[in-house]
Amino acid sequence: QVQLVESGGGLVQAGGSLRLSCAASGSIFSISAMGWYRQAPGKQRELVAGITSGGSTNYADSVKGRFTISRDNAKNTLYLQMNSLKPEDTAVYYCNLKRGVRVSWGQGTQVTVSS
């Protein structure tokens, strides 16, 4: 069973930056697609950014140009660099791993952006 542990969330002013990390256990991290999702109160969980095992990335339109997803396979760690944060980025951010039929989620980390 893969375990994912997010860190790096917190309270930041609008225009600020945060870097989220997701540490993965097990041996399939490097061959898995990874993603960051977020869920704001009263809203559905949505994809923020994804990265394939080969390093190809995709982003939600709302974060393009502001967020960057990356991975360090040697450290089994996924990152999300978030710049120019806006109040509407406030949400719980979740790390996700997909490999075949296997899907794993982290427990989430809260990001709050004050105006």
Biopython code that builds the backbone (N, CA, C, O; Angstrom):
import numpy as np
from Bio.PDB.StructureBuilder import StructureBuilder

atoms = [
    (1, "GLN", "N", (0.847, -1.185, 0.000)),
    (1, "GLN", "CA", (0.000, 0.000, 0.000)),
    (1, "GLN", "C", (0.889, 1.244, 0.000)),
    (1, "GLN", "O", (1.767, 1.394, 0.850)),
    (2, "VAL", "N", (0.650, 2.124, -0.959)),
    (2, "VAL", "CA", (1.411, 3.358, -1.054)),
    (2, "VAL", "C", (0.854, 4.368, -0.055)),
    (2, "VAL", "O", (-0.360, 4.539, 0.047)),
    (3, "GLN", "N", (1.724, 5.023, 0.666)),
    (3, "GLN", "CA", (1.306, 6.107, 1.555)),
    (3, "GLN", "C", (1.866, 7.426, 1.035)),
    (3, "GLN", "O", (3.029, 7.514, 0.641)),
    (4, "LEU", "N", (1.016, 8.444, 1.043)),
    (4, "LEU", "CA", (1.387, 9.769, 0.569)),
    (4, "LEU", "C", (1.196, 10.755, 1.717)),
    (4, "LEU", "O", (0.140, 10.784, 2.349)),
    (5, "VAL", "N", (2.217, 11.558, 1.982)),
    (5, "VAL", "CA", (2.155, 12.523, 3.081)),
    (5, "VAL", "C", (2.496, 13.913, 2.547)),
    (5, "VAL", "O", (3.622, 14.172, 2.120)),
    (6, "GLU", "N", (1.499, 14.804, 2.580)),
    (6, "GLU", "CA", (1.701, 16.168, 2.110)),
    (6, "GLU", "C", (2.223, 17.063, 3.242)),
    (6, "GLU", "O", (1.981, 16.809, 4.422)),
    (7, "SER", "N", (2.932, 18.095, 2.853)),
    (7, "SER", "CA", (3.393, 19.110, 3.798)),
    (7, "SER", "C", (3.596, 20.413, 3.044)),
    (7, "SER", "O", (3.619, 20.440, 1.814)),
    (8, "GLY", "N", (3.744, 21.494, 3.803)),
    (8, "GLY", "CA", (4.060, 22.779, 3.198)),
    (8, "GLY", "C", (2.912, 23.758, 3.120)),
    (8, "GLY", "O", (3.104, 24.900, 2.701)),
    (9, "GLY", "N", (1.724, 23.339, 3.515)),
    (9, "GLY", "CA", (0.598, 24.258, 3.497)),
    (9, "GLY", "C", (0.715, 25.295, 4.596)),
    (9, "GLY", "O", (1.594, 25.208, 5.454)),
    (10, "GLY", "N", (-0.176, 26.279, 4.565)),
    (10, "GLY", "CA", (-0.162, 27.311, 5.583)),
    (10, "GLY", "C", (-0.967, 28.515, 5.179)),
    (10, "GLY", "O", (-1.743, 28.477, 4.224)),
    (11, "LEU", "N", (-0.771, 29.593, 5.925)),
    (11, "LEU", "CA", (-1.461, 30.855, 5.673)),
    (11, "LEU", "C", (-0.492, 31.815, 5.001)),
    (11, "LEU", "O", (0.633, 32.002, 5.466)),
    (12, "VAL", "N", (-0.930, 32.420, 3.911)),
    (12, "VAL", "CA", (-0.081, 33.345, 3.165)),
    (12, "VAL", "C", (-0.939, 34.486, 2.638)),
    (12, "VAL", "O", (-2.129, 34.310, 2.376)),
    (13, "GLN", "N", (-0.333, 35.648, 2.484)),
    (13, "GLN", "CA", (-1.057, 36.777, 1.912)),
    (13, "GLN", "C", (-1.146, 36.653, 0.399)),
    (13, "GLN", "O", (-0.308, 36.010, -0.233)),
    (14, "ALA", "N", (-2.150, 37.262, -0.161)),
    (14, "ALA", "CA", (-2.303, 37.284, -1.614)),
    (14, "ALA", "C", (-1.029, 37.835, -2.257)),
    (14, "ALA", "O", (-0.457, 38.823, -1.796)),
    (15, "GLY", "N", (-0.603, 37.175, -3.327)),
    (15, "GLY", "CA", (0.632, 37.543, -3.991)),
    (15, "GLY", "C", (1.838, 36.772, -3.504)),
    (15, "GLY", "O", (2.908, 36.836, -4.109)),
    (16, "GLY", "N", (1.672, 36.046, -2.415)),
    (16, "GLY", "CA", (2.758, 35.280, -1.846)),
    (16, "GLY", "C", (2.946, 33.927, -2.514)),
    (16, "GLY", "O", (2.285, 33.595, -3.498)),
    (17, "SER", "N", (3.872, 33.154, -1.944)),
    (17, "SER", "CA", (4.225, 31.849, -2.508)),
    (17, "SER", "C", (4.259, 30.783, -1.423)),
    (17, "SER", "O", (4.518, 31.063, -0.252)),
    (18, "LEU", "N", (3.992, 29.567, -1.842)),
    (18, "LEU", "CA", (4.144, 28.386, -1.000)),
    (18, "LEU", "C", (4.659, 27.245, -1.859)),
    (18, "LEU", "O", (4.433, 27.209, -3.068)),
    (19, "ARG", "N", (5.355, 26.316, -1.219)),
    (19, "ARG", "CA", (5.802, 25.107, -1.913)),
    (19, "ARG", "C", (5.278, 23.898, -1.148)),
    (19, "ARG", "O", (5.630, 23.674, 0.010)),
    (20, "LEU", "N", (4.437, 23.131, -1.814)),
    (20, "LEU", "CA", (3.918, 21.902, -1.236)),
    (20, "LEU", "C", (4.804, 20.733, -1.608)),
    (20, "LEU", "O", (5.377, 20.691, -2.697)),
    (21, "SER", "N", (4.911, 19.780, -0.688)),
    (21, "SER", "CA", (5.655, 18.550, -0.934)),
    (21, "SER", "C", (4.763, 17.356, -0.632)),
    (21, "SER", "O", (3.866, 17.429, 0.208)),
    (22, "CYS", "N", (5.022, 16.262, -1.326)),
    (22, "CYS", "CA", (4.294, 15.011, -1.093)),
    (22, "CYS", "C", (5.320, 13.888, -1.105)),
    (22, "CYS", "O", (5.900, 13.570, -2.143)),
    (23, "ALA", "N", (5.533, 13.295, 0.058)),
    (23, "ALA", "CA", (6.472, 12.190, 0.177)),
    (23, "ALA", "C", (5.730, 10.876, 0.039)),
    (23, "ALA", "O", (4.722, 10.646, 0.708)),
    (24, "ALA", "N", (6.236, 10.013, -0.833)),
    (24, "ALA", "CA", (5.582, 8.739, -1.111)),
    (24, "ALA", "C", (6.426, 7.578, -0.600)),
    (24, "ALA", "O", (7.652, 7.572, -0.716)),
    (25, "SER", "N", (5.733, 6.601, -0.035)),
    (25, "SER", "CA", (6.404, 5.368, 0.370)),
    (25, "SER", "C", (6.328, 4.372, -0.775)),
    (25, "SER", "O", (5.622, 4.601, -1.757)),
    (26, "GLY", "N", (7.051, 3.271, -0.654)),
    (26, "GLY", "CA", (6.959, 2.220, -1.644)),
    (26, "GLY", "C", (7.893, 2.421, -2.815)),
    (26, "GLY", "O", (8.705, 3.346, -2.831)),
    (27, "SER", "N", (7.768, 1.539, -3.799)),
    (27, "SER", "CA", (8.729, 1.490, -4.899)),
    (27, "SER", "C", (8.150, 1.850, -6.258)),
    (27, "SER", "O", (8.835, 1.720, -7.272)),
    (28, "ILE", "N", (6.889, 2.306, -6.297)),
    (28, "ILE", "CA", (6.286, 2.551, -7.601)),
    (28, "ILE", "C", (6.190, 4.031, -7.951)),
    (28, "ILE", "O", (5.627, 4.387, -8.986)),
    (29, "PHE", "N", (6.735, 4.898, -7.095)),
    (29, "PHE", "CA", (6.598, 6.344, -7.325)),
    (29, "PHE", "C", (7.108, 6.720, -8.705)),
    (29, "PHE", "O", (6.422, 7.427, -9.444)),
    (30, "SER", "N", (8.303, 6.259, -9.066)),
    (30, "SER", "CA", (8.925, 6.722, -10.305)),
    (30, "SER", "C", (8.180, 6.273, -11.553)),
    (30, "SER", "O", (8.347, 6.873, -12.615)),
    (31, "ILE", "N", (7.360, 5.230, -11.450)),
    (31, "ILE", "CA", (6.641, 4.711, -12.608)),
    (31, "ILE", "C", (5.163, 5.084, -12.566)),
    (31, "ILE", "O", (4.357, 4.550, -13.328)),
    (32, "SER", "N", (4.818, 5.994, -11.680)),
    (32, "SER", "CA", (3.422, 6.381, -11.501)),
    (32, "SER", "C", (3.173, 7.801, -11.963)),
    (32, "SER", "O", (4.052, 8.660, -11.891)),
    (33, "ALA", "N", (1.951, 8.035, -12.445)),
    (33, "ALA", "CA", (1.500, 9.391, -12.703)),
    (33, "ALA", "C", (1.109, 10.014, -11.368)),
    (33, "ALA", "O", (0.521, 9.352, -10.512)),
    (34, "MET", "N", (1.437, 11.274, -11.199)),
    (34, "MET", "CA", (1.172, 11.971, -9.945)),
    (34, "MET", "C", (0.377, 13.238, -10.218)),
    (34, "MET", "O", (0.418, 13.795, -11.316)),
    (35, "GLY", "N", (-0.340, 13.676, -9.206)),
    (35, "GLY", "CA", (-1.108, 14.905, -9.388)),
    (35, "GLY", "C", (-1.380, 15.608, -8.077)),
    (35, "GLY", "O", (-1.316, 15.019, -6.998)),
    (36, "TRP", "N", (-1.687, 16.893, -8.206)),
    (36, "TRP", "CA", (-2.176, 17.689, -7.083)),
    (36, "TRP", "C", (-3.625, 18.069, -7.375)),
    (36, "TRP", "O", (-3.948, 18.568, -8.453)),
    (37, "TYR", "N", (-4.473, 17.827, -6.408)),
    (37, "TYR", "CA", (-5.874, 18.218, -6.470)),
    (37, "TYR", "C", (-6.155, 19.166, -5.310)),
    (37, "TYR", "O", (-5.386, 19.241, -4.353)),
    (38, "ARG", "N", (-7.257, 19.881, -5.410)),
    (38, "ARG", "CA", (-7.664, 20.727, -4.296)),
    (38, "ARG", "C", (-9.172, 20.715, -4.144)),
    (38, "ARG", "O", (-9.913, 20.477, -5.097)),
    (39, "GLN", "N", (-9.608, 20.979, -2.914)),
    (39, "GLN", "CA", (-11.039, 21.031, -2.638)),
    (39, "GLN", "C", (-11.313, 22.186, -1.695)),
    (39, "GLN", "O", (-10.838, 22.211, -0.560)),
    (40, "ALA", "N", (-12.080, 23.131, -2.179)),
    (40, "ALA", "CA", (-12.497, 24.264, -1.369)),
    (40, "ALA", "C", (-13.833, 23.941, -0.702)),
    (40, "ALA", "O", (-14.567, 23.083, -1.193)),
    (41, "PRO", "N", (-14.160, 24.600, 0.391)),
    (41, "PRO", "CA", (-15.422, 24.332, 1.087)),
    (41, "PRO", "C", (-16.617, 24.471, 0.155)),
    (41, "PRO", "O", (-16.762, 25.478, -0.538)),
    (42, "GLY", "N", (-17.471, 23.455, 0.143)),
    (42, "GLY", "CA", (-18.673, 23.484, -0.670)),
    (42, "GLY", "C", (-18.465, 23.226, -2.140)),
    (42, "GLY", "O", (-19.402, 23.324, -2.932)),
    (43, "LYS", "N", (-17.232, 22.894, -2.514)),
    (43, "LYS", "CA", (-16.941, 22.653, -3.923)),
    (43, "LYS", "C", (-16.402, 21.243, -4.121)),
    (43, "LYS", "O", (-15.963, 20.588, -3.175)),
    (44, "GLN", "N", (-16.446, 20.788, -5.374)),
    (44, "GLN", "CA", (-15.915, 19.478, -5.689)),
    (44, "GLN", "C", (-14.387, 19.525, -5.762)),
    (44, "GLN", "O", (-13.789, 20.570, -6.017)),
    (45, "ARG", "N", (-13.782, 18.374, -5.533)),
    (45, "ARG", "CA", (-12.338, 18.271, -5.686)),
    (45, "ARG", "C", (-11.991, 18.437, -7.159)),
    (45, "ARG", "O", (-12.654, 17.871, -8.028)),
    (46, "GLU", "N", (-10.941, 19.222, -7.436)),
    (46, "GLU", "CA", (-10.561, 19.482, -8.809)),
    (46, "GLU", "C", (-9.063, 19.263, -9.007)),
    (46, "GLU", "O", (-8.263, 19.420, -8.085)),
    (47, "LEU", "N", (-8.708, 18.894, -10.242)),
    (47, "LEU", "CA", (-7.300, 18.715, -10.584)),
    (47, "LEU", "C", (-6.632, 20.082, -10.707)),
    (47, "LEU", "O", (-7.140, 20.974, -11.387)),
    (48, "VAL", "N", (-5.501, 20.235, -10.050)),
    (48, "VAL", "CA", (-4.710, 21.457, -10.149)),
    (48, "VAL", "C", (-3.586, 21.276, -11.174)),
    (48, "VAL", "O", (-3.394, 22.105, -12.064)),
    (49, "ALA", "N", (-2.849, 20.168, -11.023)),
    (49, "ALA", "CA", (-1.722, 19.904, -11.920)),
    (49, "ALA", "C", (-1.399, 18.422, -11.887)),
    (49, "ALA", "O", (-1.595, 17.751, -10.874)),
    (50, "GLY", "N", (-0.900, 17.922, -13.009)),
    (50, "GLY", "CA", (-0.517, 16.531, -13.092)),
    (50, "GLY", "C", (0.832, 16.376, -13.771)),
    (50, "GLY", "O", (1.258, 17.235, -14.544)),
    (51, "ILE", "N", (1.494, 15.272, -13.472)),
    (51, "ILE", "CA", (2.787, 14.980, -14.108)),
    (51, "ILE", "C", (2.886, 13.482, -14.329)),
    (51, "ILE", "O", (2.617, 12.688, -13.427)),
    (52, "THR", "N", (3.276, 13.104, -15.539)),
    (52, "THR", "CA", (3.394, 11.695, -15.858)),
    (52, "THR", "C", (4.724, 11.140, -15.349)),
    (52, "THR", "O", (5.582, 11.882, -14.873)),
    (53, "SER", "N", (4.872, 9.832, -15.460)),
    (53, "SER", "CA", (6.145, 9.221, -15.064)),
    (53, "SER", "C", (7.277, 9.727, -15.949)),
    (53, "SER", "O", (8.435, 9.735, -15.532)),
    (54, "GLY", "N", (6.955, 10.142, -17.149)),
    (54, "GLY", "CA", (7.963, 10.661, -18.065)),
    (54, "GLY", "C", (8.234, 12.140, -17.922)),
    (54, "GLY", "O", (9.128, 12.675, -18.577)),
    (55, "GLY", "N", (7.471, 12.809, -17.069)),
    (55, "GLY", "CA", (7.712, 14.223, -16.810)),
    (55, "GLY", "C", (6.827, 15.194, -17.552)),
    (55, "GLY", "O", (6.994, 16.404, -17.401)),
    (56, "SER", "N", (5.894, 14.713, -18.346)),
    (56, "SER", "CA", (4.953, 15.613, -19.013)),
    (56, "SER", "C", (3.978, 16.179, -17.994)),
    (56, "SER", "O", (3.525, 15.475, -17.092)),
    (57, "THR", "N", (3.659, 17.465, -18.147)),
    (57, "THR", "CA", (2.817, 18.139, -17.161)),
    (57, "THR", "C", (1.559, 18.716, -17.788)),
    (57, "THR", "O", (1.513, 18.988, -18.988)),
    (58, "ASN", "N", (0.550, 18.897, -16.967)),
    (58, "ASN", "CA", (-0.657, 19.592, -17.387)),
    (58, "ASN", "C", (-1.195, 20.372, -16.191)),
    (58, "ASN", "O", (-0.981, 19.990, -15.040)),
    (59, "TYR", "N", (-1.896, 21.468, -16.478)),
    (59, "TYR", "CA", (-2.362, 22.370, -15.433)),
    (59, "TYR", "C", (-3.799, 22.805, -15.677)),
    (59, "TYR", "O", (-4.252, 22.902, -16.818)),
    (60, "ALA", "N", (-4.502, 23.061, -14.590)),
    (60, "ALA", "CA", (-5.797, 23.713, -14.703)),
    (60, "ALA", "C", (-5.582, 25.126, -15.232)),
    (60, "ALA", "O", (-4.577, 25.765, -14.921)),
    (61, "ASP", "N", (-6.520, 25.604, -16.023)),
    (61, "ASP", "CA", (-6.385, 26.944, -16.594)),
    (61, "ASP", "C", (-6.199, 28.005, -15.507)),
    (61, "ASP", "O", (-5.493, 28.993, -15.708)),
    (62, "SER", "N", (-6.828, 27.795, -14.379)),
    (62, "SER", "CA", (-6.805, 28.799, -13.310)),
    (62, "SER", "C", (-5.437, 28.970, -12.656)),
    (62, "SER", "O", (-5.198, 29.960, -11.965)),
    (63, "VAL", "N", (-4.539, 28.009, -12.872)),
    (63, "VAL", "CA", (-3.218, 28.096, -12.215)),
    (63, "VAL", "C", (-2.069, 28.182, -13.216)),
    (63, "VAL", "O", (-0.915, 28.325, -12.813)),
    (64, "LYS", "N", (-2.362, 28.098, -14.497)),
    (64, "LYS", "CA", (-1.307, 28.158, -15.507)),
    (64, "LYS", "C", (-0.511, 29.450, -15.371)),
    (64, "LYS", "O", (-1.073, 30.536, -15.223)),
    (65, "GLY", "N", (0.805, 29.307, -15.424)),
    (65, "GLY", "CA", (1.681, 30.468, -15.305)),
    (65, "GLY", "C", (1.995, 30.848, -13.870)),
    (65, "GLY", "O", (2.883, 31.668, -13.634)),
    (66, "ARG", "N", (1.284, 30.267, -12.900)),
    (66, "ARG", "CA", (1.523, 30.592, -11.487)),
    (66, "ARG", "C", (2.047, 29.398, -10.696)),
    (66, "ARG", "O", (2.866, 29.556, -9.791)),
    (67, "PHE", "N", (1.571, 28.208, -11.041)),
    (67, "PHE", "CA", (1.961, 27.001, -10.315)),
    (67, "PHE", "C", (2.874, 26.144, -11.195)),
    (67, "PHE", "O", (2.758, 26.141, -12.420)),
    (68, "THR", "N", (3.787, 25.417, -10.537)),
    (68, "THR", "CA", (4.667, 24.492, -11.239)),
    (68, "THR", "C", (4.726, 23.177, -10.475)),
    (68, "THR", "O", (5.051, 23.147, -9.288)),
    (69, "ILE", "N", (4.406, 22.090, -11.172)),
    (69, "ILE", "CA", (4.502, 20.763, -10.585)),
    (69, "ILE", "C", (5.821, 20.139, -11.010)),
    (69, "ILE", "O", (6.263, 20.308, -12.147)),
    (70, "SER", "N", (6.447, 19.414, -10.083)),
    (70, "SER", "CA", (7.704, 18.733, -10.403)),
    (70, "SER", "C", (7.821, 17.494, -9.511)),
    (70, "SER", "O", (7.083, 17.330, -8.539)),
    (71, "ARG", "N", (8.759, 16.641, -9.869)),
    (71, "ARG", "CA", (8.965, 15.418, -9.109)),
    (71, "ARG", "C", (10.447, 15.108, -9.010)),
    (71, "ARG", "O", (11.221, 15.406, -9.920)),
    (72, "ASP", "N", (10.835, 14.502, -7.888)),
    (72, "ASP", "CA", (12.198, 14.039, -7.675)),
    (72, "ASP", "C", (12.091, 12.542, -7.398)),
    (72, "ASP", "O", (11.790, 12.130, -6.278)),
    (73, "ASN", "N", (12.339, 11.737, -8.421)),
    (73, "ASN", "CA", (12.169, 10.288, -8.265)),
    (73, "ASN", "C", (13.190, 9.695, -7.300)),
    (73, "ASN", "O", (12.915, 8.677, -6.664)),
    (74, "ALA", "N", (14.356, 10.311, -7.184)),
    (74, "ALA", "CA", (15.367, 9.803, -6.249)),
    (74, "ALA", "C", (14.911, 9.958, -4.808)),
    (74, "ALA", "O", (15.316, 9.188, -3.937)),
    (75, "LYS", "N", (14.067, 10.955, -4.557)),
    (75, "LYS", "CA", (13.560, 11.214, -3.210)),
    (75, "LYS", "C", (12.119, 10.762, -3.022)),
    (75, "LYS", "O", (11.545, 10.945, -1.948)),
    (76, "ASN", "N", (11.529, 10.170, -4.063)),
    (76, "ASN", "CA", (10.121, 9.756, -3.984)),
    (76, "ASN", "C", (9.233, 10.917, -3.532)),
    (76, "ASN", "O", (8.359, 10.745, -2.682)),
    (77, "THR", "N", (9.464, 12.090, -4.105)),
    (77, "THR", "CA", (8.758, 13.281, -3.650)),
    (77, "THR", "C", (8.199, 14.077, -4.825)),
    (77, "THR", "O", (8.851, 14.263, -5.852)),
    (78, "LEU", "N", (6.978, 14.533, -4.631)),
    (78, "LEU", "CA", (6.280, 15.379, -5.586)),
    (78, "LEU", "C", (6.198, 16.781, -5.004)),
    (78, "LEU", "O", (6.043, 16.948, -3.794)),
    (79, "TYR", "N", (6.303, 17.789, -5.863)),
    (79, "TYR", "CA", (6.260, 19.173, -5.407)),
    (79, "TYR", "C", (5.214, 19.974, -6.167)),
    (79, "TYR", "O", (4.839, 19.635, -7.289)),
    (80, "LEU", "N", (4.756, 21.042, -5.531)),
    (80, "LEU", "CA", (3.928, 22.032, -6.213)),
    (80, "LEU", "C", (4.390, 23.404, -5.747)),
    (80, "LEU", "O", (4.154, 23.794, -4.604)),
    (81, "GLN", "N", (5.048, 24.129, -6.637)),
    (81, "GLN", "CA", (5.447, 25.502, -6.359)),
    (81, "GLN", "C", (4.302, 26.424, -6.749)),
    (81, "GLN", "O", (3.866, 26.439, -7.900)),
    (82, "MET", "N", (3.826, 27.183, -5.790)),
    (82, "MET", "CA", (2.671, 28.056, -6.015)),
    (82, "MET", "C", (3.094, 29.506, -5.816)),
    (82, "MET", "O", (3.471, 29.907, -4.715)),
    (83, "ASN", "N", (3.028, 30.278, -6.879)),
    (83, "ASN", "CA", (3.388, 31.693, -6.836)),
    (83, "ASN", "C", (2.168, 32.550, -7.135)),
    (83, "ASN", "O", (1.162, 32.061, -7.650)),
    (84, "SER", "N", (2.266, 33.819, -6.812)),
    (84, "SER", "CA", (1.186, 34.775, -7.074)),
    (84, "SER", "C", (-0.147, 34.232, -6.574)),
    (84, "SER", "O", (-1.145, 34.251, -7.293)),
    (85, "LEU", "N", (-0.152, 33.759, -5.363)),
    (85, "LEU", "CA", (-1.356, 33.129, -4.809)),
    (85, "LEU", "C", (-2.495, 34.133, -4.680)),
    (85, "LEU", "O", (-2.284, 35.315, -4.411)),
    (86, "LYS", "N", (-3.705, 33.628, -4.880)),
    (86, "LYS", "CA", (-4.924, 34.414, -4.816)),
    (86, "LYS", "C", (-5.844, 33.839, -3.743)),
    (86, "LYS", "O", (-5.737, 32.657, -3.414)),
    (87, "PRO", "N", (-6.733, 34.641, -3.198)),
    (87, "PRO", "CA", (-7.684, 34.114, -2.207)),
    (87, "PRO", "C", (-8.474, 32.912, -2.729)),
    (87, "PRO", "O", (-8.816, 32.017, -1.955)),
    (88, "GLU", "N", (-8.765, 32.883, -4.022)),
    (88, "GLU", "CA", (-9.518, 31.759, -4.578)),
    (88, "GLU", "C", (-8.693, 30.475, -4.666)),
    (88, "GLU", "O", (-9.233, 29.430, -5.028)),
    (89, "ASP", "N", (-7.412, 30.527, -4.349)),
    (89, "ASP", "CA", (-6.598, 29.316, -4.263)),
    (89, "ASP", "C", (-6.751, 28.621, -2.910)),
    (89, "ASP", "O", (-6.225, 27.527, -2.707)),
    (90, "THR", "N", (-7.464, 29.253, -1.996)),
    (90, "THR", "CA", (-7.678, 28.665, -0.677)),
    (90, "THR", "C", (-8.433, 27.344, -0.790)),
    (90, "THR", "O", (-9.517, 27.282, -1.370)),
    (91, "ALA", "N", (-7.845, 26.292, -0.230)),
    (91, "ALA", "CA", (-8.428, 24.947, -0.325)),
    (91, "ALA", "C", (-7.540, 23.973, 0.448)),
    (91, "ALA", "O", (-6.446, 24.316, 0.896)),
    (92, "VAL", "N", (-8.042, 22.762, 0.587)),
    (92, "VAL", "CA", (-7.199, 21.653, 1.022)),
    (92, "VAL", "C", (-6.600, 21.027, -0.235)),
    (92, "VAL", "O", (-7.316, 20.683, -1.175)),
    (93, "TYR", "N", (-5.291, 20.890, -0.234)),
    (93, "TYR", "CA", (-4.578, 20.344, -1.390)),
    (93, "TYR", "C", (-4.184, 18.895, -1.113)),
    (93, "TYR", "O", (-3.627, 18.572, -0.064)),
    (94, "TYR", "N", (-4.489, 18.035, -2.080)),
    (94, "TYR", "CA", (-4.254, 16.607, -1.948)),
    (94, "TYR", "C", (-3.271, 16.116, -3.019)),
    (94, "TYR", "O", (-3.302, 16.555, -4.169)),
    (95, "CYS", "N", (-2.415, 15.206, -2.608)),
    (95, "CYS", "CA", (-1.499, 14.525, -3.516)),
    (95, "CYS", "C", (-2.176, 13.236, -3.985)),
    (95, "CYS", "O", (-2.876, 12.580, -3.215)),
    (96, "ASN", "N", (-1.962, 12.884, -5.241)),
    (96, "ASN", "CA", (-2.596, 11.714, -5.834)),
    (96, "ASN", "C", (-1.586, 10.917, -6.638)),
    (96, "ASN", "O", (-0.751, 11.481, -7.346)),
    (97, "LEU", "N", (-1.669, 9.602, -6.523)),
    (97, "LEU", "CA", (-0.817, 8.691, -7.305)),
    (97, "LEU", "C", (-1.697, 7.730, -8.086)),
    (97, "LEU", "O", (-2.658, 7.176, -7.552)),
    (98, "LYS", "N", (-1.354, 7.537, -9.368)),
    (98, "LYS", "CA", (-2.088, 6.589, -10.199)),
    (98, "LYS", "C", (-1.099, 5.671, -10.911)),
    (98, "LYS", "O", (-0.161, 6.122, -11.567)),
    (99, "ARG", "N", (-1.340, 4.363, -10.761)),
    (99, "ARG", "CA", (-0.548, 3.377, -11.472)),
    (99, "ARG", "C", (-1.481, 2.231, -11.823)),
    (99, "ARG", "O", (-1.839, 1.438, -10.952)),
    (100, "GLY", "N", (-1.879, 2.130, -13.083)),
    (100, "GLY", "CA", (-2.846, 1.125, -13.470)),
    (100, "GLY", "C", (-4.164, 1.367, -12.750)),
    (100, "GLY", "O", (-4.731, 2.456, -12.831)),
    (101, "VAL", "N", (-4.649, 0.356, -12.049)),
    (101, "VAL", "CA", (-5.908, 0.492, -11.304)),
    (101, "VAL", "C", (-5.668, 1.005, -9.887)),
    (101, "VAL", "O", (-6.617, 1.210, -9.131)),
    (102, "ARG", "N", (-4.418, 1.210, -9.529)),
    (102, "ARG", "CA", (-4.099, 1.650, -8.185)),
    (102, "ARG", "C", (-4.164, 3.169, -8.106)),
    (102, "ARG", "O", (-3.515, 3.875, -8.878)),
    (103, "VAL", "N", (-4.951, 3.654, -7.168)),
    (103, "VAL", "CA", (-5.068, 5.088, -6.918)),
    (103, "VAL", "C", (-4.891, 5.329, -5.427)),
    (103, "VAL", "O", (-5.552, 4.689, -4.609)),
    (104, "SER", "N", (-4.012, 6.237, -5.077)),
    (104, "SER", "CA", (-3.763, 6.562, -3.670)),
    (104, "SER", "C", (-3.874, 8.059, -3.460)),
    (104, "SER", "O", (-3.547, 8.851, -4.344)),
    (105, "TRP", "N", (-4.344, 8.440, -2.265)),
    (105, "TRP", "CA", (-4.501, 9.846, -1.887)),
    (105, "TRP", "C", (-3.774, 10.114, -0.575)),
    (105, "TRP", "O", (-3.694, 9.252, 0.300)),
    (106, "GLY", "N", (-3.255, 11.310, -0.464)),
    (106, "GLY", "CA", (-2.731, 11.764, 0.804)),
    (106, "GLY", "C", (-3.852, 12.304, 1.682)),
    (106, "GLY", "O", (-5.018, 12.303, 1.289)),
    (107, "GLN", "N", (-3.484, 12.766, 2.879)),
    (107, "GLN", "CA", (-4.482, 13.245, 3.831)),
    (107, "GLN", "C", (-4.840, 14.718, 3.598)),
    (107, "GLN", "O", (-5.828, 15.212, 4.141)),
    (108, "GLY", "N", (-4.052, 15.397, 2.807)),
    (108, "GLY", "CA", (-4.333, 16.788, 2.467)),
    (108, "GLY", "C", (-3.583, 17.773, 3.346)),
    (108, "GLY", "O", (-3.235, 17.479, 4.490)),
    (109, "THR", "N", (-3.343, 18.948, 2.782)),
    (109, "THR", "CA", (-2.720, 20.036, 3.532)),
    (109, "THR", "C", (-3.472, 21.329, 3.206)),
    (109, "THR", "O", (-3.776, 21.603, 2.045)),
    (110, "GLN", "N", (-3.766, 22.109, 4.231)),
    (110, "GLN", "CA", (-4.575, 23.306, 4.068)),
    (110, "GLN", "C", (-3.724, 24.464, 3.561)),
    (110, "GLN", "O", (-2.646, 24.743, 4.086)),
    (111, "VAL", "N", (-4.231, 25.129, 2.534)),
    (111, "VAL", "CA", (-3.632, 26.366, 2.031)),
    (111, "VAL", "C", (-4.679, 27.466, 2.165)),
    (111, "VAL", "O", (-5.783, 27.350, 1.634)),
    (112, "THR", "N", (-4.329, 28.523, 2.872)),
    (112, "THR", "CA", (-5.230, 29.649, 3.053)),
    (112, "THR", "C", (-4.540, 30.920, 2.581)),
    (112, "THR", "O", (-3.450, 31.257, 3.042)),
    (113, "VAL", "N", (-5.188, 31.619, 1.660)),
    (113, "VAL", "CA", (-4.639, 32.849, 1.100)),
    (113, "VAL", "C", (-5.527, 34.010, 1.530)),
    (113, "VAL", "O", (-6.710, 34.063, 1.193)),
    (114, "SER", "N", (-4.941, 34.930, 2.275)),
    (114, "SER", "CA", (-5.709, 36.077, 2.771)),
    (114, "SER", "C", (-5.592, 37.246, 1.796)),
    (114, "SER", "O", (-4.575, 37.423, 1.126)),
    (115, "SER", "N", (-6.647, 38.026, 1.740)),
    (115, "SER", "CA", (-6.660, 39.173, 0.807)),
    (115, "SER", "C", (-6.135, 40.434, 1.475)),
    (115, "SER", "O", (-6.075, 41.488, 0.843)),
]
sb = StructureBuilder()
sb.init_structure("model")
sb.init_model(0)
sb.init_chain("A")
sb.init_seg("    ")
for serial, (resi, resn, name, xyz) in enumerate(atoms, 1):
    if name == "N":
        sb.init_residue(resn, " ", resi, " ")
    sb.init_atom(name, np.array(xyz, "f"), 0.0, 1.0, " ", f" {name:<3s}", serial, name[0])
structure = sb.get_structure()
